């Protein structure tokens, strides 16, 4: 029974996507630097005028332990997706295959959104930044399905809304192609805006930290020999 076999593959892929999300949440927590580290990195980037010309920025975003973790998470996400692709492409039924490919794309996109949000939260001026990042990302994961459940909006009846949640895979079989593309565009736009905001905040952090250091040097008392 090919239908039952493929349905089993779909269920297995959904379990793997959940496991992949949990794994990447742990990776985000491990890789994302905190405010002081980001300020030091932003200050170095601001002071070094040749940083971009030498291609050091891209290399540092990939390998640097003090740089924002978004690029490193994106690379790991691409590697994980590349490992899933051959398995999905070998499925016998095209309808399940297409849904699984879209689920993989949406899963990668939402992981990147969570990574950027976590990095933004770790950059704010607050004592409990780590707790704030955990609460914010946790809210983004669990609050939408809770609200959907309260409003009796099931993945079958309102699949378009579920596509914007961490549990998008539950509604893909019931969603229209236009809803799926709208979700992809919406998540891409949100990810772009979040990263632009992160870039602006890092630039401001680098400028303000540099000014503070320069003003501190100029205000040092001069002692007579």
TASULJO-V726626 format. One record per helix or strand of 3 or more residues. SS is the DSSP state (h for helix, s for strand). FROM is the first residue (numbers start at 1). TO is the last residue. Records with the same first field share a line. If there is no record, write none. Layout:
SS: FROM-TO ; FROM-TO
This chain:
h: 2-31 ; 35-47 ; 56-63 ; 70-89 ; 94-123 ; 129-150 ; 159-162 ; 168-170 ; 172-174 ; 177-218
